[in-house]
Each structure stands twice: as structure tokens, then as C-alpha cells.
Amino acid sequence: MIKRIHHIGIAVNNLKESAALFEKVLGVKAHIESVPCQKVTEAVFKIGSAAEIDLLEPMGTDSAVAKSLEKRGEGLHHIALEVDNINQELKTAEGKGIQLIDKEGREGAAGQIGFLHPRSLSGVMVELVQPRKK
């Protein structure tokens, strides 16, 4: 079951410049973290208690974000939705005819993640997130 929007991922070319701009506009300080398993560095902005905006800068040319930047330029990369059971939700989506990028959950910055292909969702990549237990 989808619980809420977890975060919105935005691909950027220059994390330092983009983070400064978003800090100015949002009035919120970013938390910067490297996420080697996804080959990105993120600037995470917590927006109230509801959701986050994550700016994503690729660590190298072989990351999915780098490929997205090359193909589409800066902007929306994905919308992440929080779920209770990542593997069950991926199976459910596949059963509804949604093309999967990930057949089962894998480690990500926020916990277990899995991506749904944008071809199946009007050009928008959707990430399902099962957050780590705190």
C-alpha cells in the first residue's frame, strides 16, 4: 500500500550551486550525503514532516543520474512513494502490467528501494521506498 510521497528526486549538474539556490528559496538547510550504491551525492531538504526534496548529482558518468542528465538535462528525475513491503509492492505493480526496473528491493539511501519504468507511467520514473526501521 502506498503511504505517502517520500521524496522528489531532481537531477542536477552542480550540487553545490543547486543546493545553495534551493536553500535560499526553501529557507531550509540541506543535508549532504554520498550514496555510493546509487553513484550519487545528494542534498536532502526535509520539508516539514511530510516529504523531502533530494537533489542528485552523479558521482561519475556511469550512473543512472548521469545518463538522465545527458539525455534530458536537469530537472525531475523521479517521484518516490513510501511503502510497507517493497517486494510485495513491486510484484503488485508488475501484476498490473507496470514495467519494472527492479524486480525486487535493493539497498538505497532511504532503505530498500525499487524503480518502476517511466515507459509504464506517462514518462515519470517512480521509486518505491521501504524506509529502514528506526
N, C-alpha and C positions, 0 to 999 in steps of 0.2 A: 504494500500500500504506500502510495506517495504521501509523505507527511508535510513537506513544505519545500519552498525553494531554499536550497542550502547556500548556493553562491552563483554568481555570474562571472564567467571567465572571459577576460579580454586580452587578446594577444597584442603585445607592444614590441616595438623595436628597441626602445631605450627605457629600461625600467626606472632608472634614476629620474629622468626628465618627466616621465608619465606619472610616477608616484608623487613627485612634487606638485604637479598640476592637480591631481586628484585630491591630495591633502589640502590644497588651497580651496578647491571647490567644495569638498565634503566637510571640511573642518575636523577631520579625523586623521590621526597619525597612523601610518601603515606599519604593519609588522612584516619585515622582510625575512624570507626563508628560502633556502636552496632545497630543491626536491629532485635529487639525482635519479630516482626511479622513474621520473617523468621528464627528465632532462630539461628542467626549467628552474628559474628563480622567480619567486612570487612576491608581490607586495599585496598583503591581505588587509582589507579595510572592513572592520566589523561595523555594520550599520545597525545601530540599536541592538535589540536582542533577536531580530528576525533573520537576517541574512548577511552575506559578505559580498564584496566585490573583490575579485582576485585579478590583478594584473600579472600577465605571464610573459616572461622574456626567455627565449630559448637559450640553453647553455651551449649549444652547438648547432651545426647545420643539419644534423641527422635527427633532430627531434620533430615530433608531430607539429608543435607550435611553429617551428622554423618553416616547415613545409606550408603551413597555413598562411603565414606571413608572406611567403614568396608568391603564393597563388592568389591570395585575397587582400593582402595588406593588413594594416592594423584594424582592430575592431572586435566585435563579438566573436568569441571562439566557441563557447558552449554555455548552456544553462545546466546547472547541477540541481538535481532533486534528491532530497533525503528519503531513504527507505529503511525499513527494519531488517530486511533479509535480501541482500544483494543478489545472491544466486537464484532465489525464487523469483524475484522481480525480472531478472534477465530472461529466465525461462518463460515467464508470463508474457513478456514483450515479444519474444520470438514466436510464441504460440499465436499471437495476434498479427503475425506477419511482418513485424518490425525487423529490419536487418540489424544484426549486432556487429559491433567492432570487437567486443569481448564476450566470449561465451560463458565465462564465469568471472567472479570478482577477483581483482588483483590489488596489490598494495598501492596506495596513493597518499597524497599529503593529508587528506582528511580522514582516511580509514580505508575500507575496502571500496573499490570503485569499479564501474563498468560503463562503457560507452555504447550508445545507440547511434547507428549511422545516420548522418543527415539526409541521405537519399530517401529514407523512410519517413522523415519528419519535416517536410517542406523546406529542406535546406538548413535546418538548425540541428547542430550536434547536441545531444542530451547526454549528460553524465548522471548515472545513478550513484549515490553515495550512502554507504552504511558507515556512519561515524564510529570511531573507536569508543569503547566503553570507558567512561571516566572514573 
